[in-house]
Amino acid sequence: MTVSLLSYGLGNLGSVANMLKRVGAEVRIVSSPDEVRESERVLLPGIGAFDTGMRMLDEQELTPALKEFAESGRPLLGICLGMQFLLDSSEEGGARGLGLISGRSLRFSEDTGVRVPHMGWNLVRPTRQDPLVADLPDESRFYFVHSYRVVPDDDAHVLGVTDYGVPFASMIRSGNVMGAQFHPEKSHDFGKRILRNFAEL
């Protein structure tokens, strides 16, 4: 169970690595395109702005490496901003995403009566059975901090739904490419289950 945690300048690597180790995974911190290509599975973290993060991936030549890795069929998980990178674009900026799952990210509307950003604990309802959400108890709560929600073009790619003003896709999956909008490393036993499931794929 080796997980390569991508270090490119954005993301809470220490906390994510510690949580992965707690579930029994061997963690490799990787930062080069070749290290990505040689990985068994890759976790793509991210915090901050969409355009900044994509620029950093592009400048470090990690964008083509991540696309090649995804095409190989090995497991790729994006968390928080990393999940938004998986899609084509974001309303937050003008950069192109990785384009691994068709769709884009849209800002939450305060017209629905919610505060932006969405910050705190919220329920995630799996939309189907899947190894990534296996053995999650009912009423599983996760910790969120984000202002943009992912909108896949195909509803079949939605793996989990959360309500915040409107229902939104809090987990996505297309084949071996997966995303979680919440912070599993801050989500206690529920987050540990997600990371353990990913490490065992």
C-alpha positions as CSV (number, residue, x, y, z in Angstrom):
1,M,0.0,0.0,0.0
2,T,2.3,2.7,-1.3
3,V,0.8,6.2,-1.8
4,S,2.8,8.9,-3.6
5,L,1.9,12.3,-2.2
6,L,2.6,15.0,-4.7
7,S,4.6,18.0,-3.5
8,Y,4.4,21.0,-5.8
9,G,4.0,24.0,-3.5
10,L,0.4,23.8,-2.4
11,G,-1.2,21.4,0.1
12,N,-1.0,20.3,3.7
13,L,1.5,17.5,3.1
14,G,2.4,16.8,6.7
15,S,-1.1,16.2,7.9
16,V,-2.1,14.1,4.9
17,A,1.1,12.0,5.2
18,N,0.5,11.4,8.9
19,M,-3.1,10.3,8.3
20,L,-2.0,7.9,5.5
21,K,0.6,6.4,7.8
22,R,-2.1,5.9,10.5
23,V,-4.0,3.7,8.1
24,G,-1.0,1.6,7.3
25,A,0.1,3.1,4.0
26,E,3.7,3.7,3.0
27,V,4.0,7.3,2.0
28,R,6.4,8.6,-0.7
29,I,6.7,12.4,-1.1
30,V,7.2,13.0,-4.8
31,S,7.8,16.1,-6.8
32,S,9.2,15.2,-10.2
33,P,7.4,14.1,-13.4
34,D,9.4,10.8,-13.4
35,E,8.5,10.1,-9.8
36,V,4.8,10.5,-10.7
37,R,5.1,8.2,-13.7
38,E,6.7,5.5,-11.5
39,S,4.1,5.7,-8.7
40,E,1.7,2.9,-7.7
41,R,-1.0,5.5,-6.8
42,V,-1.0,9.2,-6.5
43,L,-2.7,11.6,-4.1
44,L,-2.9,15.2,-5.5
45,P,-3.6,17.7,-2.6
46,G,-4.3,21.4,-3.0
47,I,-5.2,24.5,-1.1
48,G,-5.6,28.1,-2.4
49,A,-6.4,29.4,-5.9
50,F,-7.1,27.3,-9.0
51,D,-5.0,29.4,-11.4
52,T,-2.0,29.5,-9.0
53,G,-2.1,25.7,-8.5
54,M,-2.4,24.9,-12.1
55,R,0.4,27.3,-13.0
56,M,2.7,25.5,-10.5
57,L,1.8,22.1,-11.9
58,D,2.5,23.4,-15.4
59,E,5.8,25.1,-14.5
60,Q,7.1,21.9,-12.8
61,E,6.0,19.8,-15.9
62,L,3.7,17.8,-13.7
63,T,0.6,18.3,-15.8
64,P,1.6,15.9,-18.6
65,A,2.9,13.5,-16.0
66,L,-0.4,13.4,-14.2
67,K,-2.3,12.9,-17.4
68,E,0.0,10.0,-18.4
69,F,-0.4,8.5,-15.0
70,A,-4.2,8.7,-15.2
71,E,-4.2,7.1,-18.6
72,S,-2.2,4.2,-17.2
73,G,-5.2,3.1,-15.2
74,R,-3.5,3.5,-11.8
75,P,-5.4,5.2,-8.9
76,L,-5.3,9.0,-8.8
77,L,-7.1,10.9,-6.0
78,G,-7.4,14.7,-5.9
79,I,-8.5,16.3,-2.6
80,C,-9.9,19.8,-1.9
81,L,-8.4,22.0,-4.7
82,G,-6.8,18.9,-6.1
83,M,-10.2,17.6,-6.9
84,Q,-11.0,20.7,-8.8
85,F,-7.8,20.3,-10.9
86,L,-9.2,17.1,-12.3
87,L,-11.9,18.9,-14.3
88,D,-11.6,21.2,-17.3
89,S,-11.8,24.6,-15.7
90,S,-12.9,26.8,-12.8
91,E,-15.0,29.9,-12.6
92,E,-12.3,31.1,-10.2
93,G,-9.9,31.8,-13.0
94,G,-8.9,31.2,-16.6
95,A,-6.4,28.4,-16.4
96,R,-7.1,25.0,-17.9
97,G,-7.5,22.0,-15.6
98,L,-6.2,18.5,-16.2
99,G,-9.3,17.6,-18.1
100,L,-9.5,14.1,-16.7
101,I,-13.2,14.4,-15.8
102,S,-15.3,16.6,-18.0
103,G,-16.8,19.6,-16.1
104,R,-15.9,22.8,-14.2
105,S,-16.0,24.4,-10.8
106,L,-18.6,27.1,-10.0
107,R,-18.7,29.5,-7.0
108,F,-21.3,28.9,-4.4
109,S,-24.1,31.5,-4.6
110,E,-24.8,33.5,-1.4
111,D,-28.3,34.0,-2.9
112,T,-29.2,30.5,-1.5
113,G,-28.7,31.9,2.0
114,V,-25.4,30.3,2.8
115,R,-22.1,31.8,3.8
116,V,-19.1,31.6,1.4
117,P,-16.7,29.9,1.8
118,H,-18.3,26.7,2.9
119,M,-16.4,25.9,6.1
120,G,-17.0,23.2,8.7
121,W,-18.4,19.7,9.0
122,N,-21.1,18.4,6.7
123,L,-22.6,15.1,5.6
124,V,-21.5,13.2,2.5
125,R,-24.1,10.8,0.9
126,P,-22.6,8.2,-1.4
127,T,-24.6,7.9,-4.6
128,R,-23.6,4.3,-5.2
129,Q,-21.5,1.5,-3.9
130,D,-17.8,1.9,-4.7
131,P,-14.6,0.7,-3.2
132,L,-13.6,4.3,-2.3
133,V,-16.6,4.7,0.0
134,A,-16.8,1.1,1.2
135,D,-17.6,0.6,4.9
136,L,-18.5,4.3,5.5
137,P,-21.0,4.5,8.3
138,D,-24.3,6.2,7.9
139,E,-24.2,10.0,8.7
140,S,-20.5,10.2,7.7
141,R,-19.3,13.8,8.3
142,F,-16.3,15.4,6.7
143,Y,-14.5,18.8,7.1
144,F,-14.8,21.3,4.2
145,V,-13.2,24.6,3.4
146,H,-14.0,25.8,-0.1
147,S,-15.8,28.5,-2.1
148,Y,-16.2,26.6,-5.4
149,R,-18.2,23.4,-6.1
150,V,-17.4,20.9,-8.8
151,V,-20.0,20.3,-11.5
152,P,-19.2,17.3,-13.7
153,D,-20.8,17.3,-17.1
154,D,-22.0,13.7,-16.5
155,D,-23.9,12.9,-13.3
156,A,-22.6,9.4,-13.5
157,H,-19.3,10.7,-12.3
158,V,-20.8,12.0,-9.0
159,L,-19.8,9.6,-6.2
160,G,-20.9,11.6,-3.2
161,V,-23.3,14.5,-2.6
162,T,-23.4,17.2,0.1
163,D,-26.0,19.9,0.8
164,Y,-24.9,23.5,1.1
165,G,-27.5,25.8,-0.2
166,V,-27.8,23.4,-3.1
167,P,-26.8,19.7,-3.4
168,F,-23.2,19.5,-4.8
169,A,-20.8,16.8,-5.8
170,S,-18.5,16.4,-2.9
171,M,-16.9,13.2,-4.3
172,I,-16.4,12.2,-8.0
173,R,-15.0,9.3,-9.8
174,S,-14.4,8.3,-13.4
175,G,-12.6,5.0,-13.6
176,N,-9.3,5.3,-11.8
177,V,-9.6,9.1,-11.4
178,M,-11.2,10.2,-8.1
179,G,-11.8,13.3,-6.1
180,A,-12.9,14.4,-2.7
181,Q,-13.8,18.1,-2.0
182,F,-13.4,17.7,1.8
183,H,-10.2,17.4,3.8
184,P,-9.9,13.7,4.7
185,E,-6.8,14.4,6.9
186,K,-9.0,16.7,9.1
187,S,-12.1,14.4,9.1
188,H,-11.1,11.9,11.8
189,D,-12.3,8.3,11.4
190,F,-14.4,9.1,8.4
191,G,-11.4,10.6,6.6
192,K,-9.2,7.7,7.7
193,R,-11.7,5.3,6.0
194,I,-11.5,7.1,2.7
195,L,-7.7,7.2,2.7
196,R,-7.5,3.5,3.7
197,N,-9.8,2.6,0.9
198,F,-7.8,4.6,-1.6
199,A,-4.5,3.0,-0.3
200,E,-6.0,-0.4,-0.9
201,L,-7.2,0.1,-4.4
